[in-house]
């Protein structure tokens, strides 16, 4: 965006140098038209147009360029924050053991404990590894 706006400003300055300056309102229109296919700037254009109507003062090209640069800077900041947050979540997930490998191991451990690792559960004391006939806990065997 910064490059695009710089080139647009340079073109405007070149027109001034060859004695064919364009009005500020026209330059604003050219900038907005050049970005019209980018929907992310439409809310900004709408807000600036609304402000201009309410205050009855036109938005200058300098102001429009400043707002567009601020919009881009804010988008970059948000993108960096999102990347940093995603990295922290990934590190936390990996560190807490809830990754796909760990969850797979936990599921296998649960299945083994349900199955009793092939051992039988005592119907007398409810412990694993023996049956009622061999249980000494409650006088079962």
N, C-alpha and C positions, 0 to 999 in steps of 0.2 A: 504494500500500500504506500509506504513512504516513497519508494522509487516512482510509482505511478503519479503521485501528487507532485513530486519534484519535477517530473517531466512535463506535467500539465502546466506548472508554474513557469517553467523555462519557455514553453511554447507561448504562453501569454506575454512574457517579457520580450521574446523575439518579435512578436507582433507590435509591441510598443516601440521597439527600436526601428522598425521599418515604417513607422507612422501610420499603423493601422490597429490602434488599440481597440480592445473590446470592452464593453461595459462590464462592471462587476457582476451584475445580475446575469448576464449572458455567460460569464465565466463560471458562475455557480451552477448554472443550468448544464453547461458542458461537463462539469465534474460529476454532477448527479446522473447525467445521462450515461457517462462512461462507467458508472457503477450500478446502473439500473438492473443489470442481469444478476447482481449479487444480492440475494434476499436478506442477508444478515445486516445490511445497512439501511434497509427500508424503515425500521422503527426509528432510527436516528433521524432520517430525512423527515419523517412524519412529525417527530417531536420538534425539530428545528422549524419546520413550516408552521406548526401550531404556535410556537413561541413568536415567530415573526408576525403572524396574524394578530395575536393577542396584544403584543407590545406596539404594533403598527410601525415596527422598525425592521428593515430588511436585514437578513443575515449576510454579513460580508464574506467574501471569499476567504479572507484570512481566518475568520471565525469558523467557517465550514471546514477548512483544512485542519485547523486545530482540533475540532471535534472528531473528525475522522481519524486523525492520528491518536487521539485519546481512546477512541473505540478500539482501534487495533492494539494499542498497548494493554488495555483491559482484557481483551481476548487472549493475548499472549500470557498475561499474568494468570488468568483462570486456567489456561491449558497447562502451564507449569505447575500450578497447585494440584490440578487433577492428576498429572503424571506423578507428582511426589506422593499424593495420597494413594494412588494405585500401587506404587512401589512399597509404601509402608504396609498396606494391606497384604501384599504378596509376602513381604518379609514376616509379618505377624502370622499369617496362615502357615507359612513354612516352619516358623519357629515353634508354633503351638502344636504342630503335629496333626493338623487337620487337613493335610494335603491328601491327594488321592492314594498314595502308597500307605500312609498311616491309617486312613479310614478303611482301606482294604484289609489291613492287618487287624484292626479292631473288630471288623465284621467277622473275620475268621475266628478270632478269639472268642467272640460271643457264641458262634456256632459250636465251637468245641466245648465251651462251658455248658451249653444247653444239652449237648450230647453226652456230657460227662466224660469225655475223652475215652469212651468205650467202657467206663466203669458204671456199675449199677448204683442206684440210690436205695438206701435202707428205708423201708416203709415204717420202721419203728422210730428211729432217731432223725431221719431225713438227711443223714450225712451220706457223702459219696464214698464209694470204694468197698462197700460190703453190703450184705443183705440182712434181713431180720434174723435169719437163722444163726448168723455169726455175730450179731450185735450184742455188745456187753453194756451199752449205755443204760438201758432201761430194763435190764433183765430179760432181753429177748432171746437169747440163745444159749 
